Amino acid sequence: MKLSFIGLVFRQVRSSLRHLCWSHMLTSLTMALTLFVFGAFMMLQANLEQLLMAWGDQIHITAYLARALEPTELEGLLKRVEILPEVERVRYTSQAQAWNDFQSALGAQSGLLEGLPHDVLPASIEITIKRGQRDSSTLEQVAQRVRGEKAIASVEYPQQWVERLGLTVLAVAWGKWIVGGVFFLATFFIVGSTVQLALYARRGEIEIMQLVGASETLIQAPFVLEGMLQGMVGGALALAALWGGYTLLREQIEGFAGALWSVGYVRFLDLEGAVFLVATGWILGAIGSLVSLRRIVKTWRSSVVAV
Amino acid sequence: MRIQLRHVSKTFPPRQRALADINLEISKGELVFICGASGAGKSTLLKLLFRELDPSEGEILIDGHDVTRLRSRGVTRLRRKIGLVFQEFRFLPALNVLDNVALAAQVLGASKKQSRVKAHQLLKELGLKDRYDAKPFMLSGGEQQRVAIARALINEPALLIADEPTGNIDDDLADDIMQLFVKIRDRGATVVIATHQRALIQRYGARVIKLERGFITDASSNNVSMPEYIW
């Protein structure tokens, strides 16, 4: 595109922004509403993933020792488990520590333990598996390997819980793509229709440009640029509204979520999420304008020419 | 530009015939008047020439090329060689008079400065030097007509198509505008004007194509002794 054309395109955009200010603002607001719903879904998704991750952090394999081990023997065992590729960390709990933990867990009823020898509970090692590998088959593999150690008497892990969590993680991951995809498509069509309505109002302008011999690129470029701007403003407004809603309702939501799932806090979109939301508005504005414009020009051409 | 129409018909749905079996030839550098009563098919004939409409039948050749077969880019290229004066003017409401005229040159690649200088000159010639900054809706019908003419002339077109270009203006100004069209013709452009102003045709003595209910009743003379009802 020639430099003079670029200048012309920008002058047209500037003139349109000045003269059709309200129409542009209305389009941006409609986009903002749609992007707000999309952004709220992104936030819900991010918090759900966070929640599942927190639940996953509570999954451990507990291996009980058959007998008290010499320090060098214990060190060797911990090293052998720690270097397994799936293992994130290993924590040793001595018999005395296990007794203390049990007592604290019983709280006011710890008197029930009176008279029992303090070495009644076995020493154990708590194995935490790396994030992303906390599925039932990995846990079983690690448990099998640990069971092979002579010093280990038994190995336990919450198999049912792991399987349920695995299914939930899978459902959330699929939900992310399916619901996210549906939301994205809905956003695309709403933005497209909004842009299309705005373009219908400027039909005469496009016709005049066609009649004075403007190329399709020259006709479309200002509208696409305007669509980008509207989308970006819409995305930024949606982000601001989400932040406002989050700040206002944060305590109530956290209280509700805390009561339901023991979640301590609800987080806002991270930087990538925020950029993604504004970029979605930007891209949808551009694509929406381009697709609508092509459809409109095609419809006009066929309605005018083919009679 | 040389224009040839061969067996051209145009019917609007459901069965409204606007033009029927039109055969016509206009030579390069010729000034032609198309006349006829309202609804005779003048505007339809003009719109076929710059592909705002397609014929229902027949072919339209401009410089030997059938314009009915042109694709989108071809139509754009064709329109760049044509200057158009519409009956309903068609301006961009957000732009002032000067920019509406200059835009037609800018879409063909002229710089903002070049196009504005040219637009200035044309508007001055057409008696609009005090109206550069006005928005089109602020102008009278006659002034809008002149702005439309300036826009059509700015690219020095090879073919000028004008639909009732002097309809809203007084006789003196109509004469000035016709002189301008003659000048354009003398530079080698083809000029096709649809009009129902008998006096204008008589004064300029160019070929007259008479249309009546979609048919050409006479395409070869400059004789204006037509029945009154046509006018």
Interface residues (C-beta under 8 A of the other chain):
Chain A: K2 S4 F5 G7 L8 R11 S15 S16 R18 H19 L20 G204 E205 E207 I208 M209 Q210 L211 V212 G213 A214 S215 E216 L218 R301 V304 V305 A306 V307
Chain B: F12 P13 F50 R51 E52 L53 D54 S72 R73 T76 R77 R79 R80 I82 L84 F86 R90 F91 L92 P93 A94 L95 L103 A104 Q106 V107 L108 G109 A110 S111 K112 R151
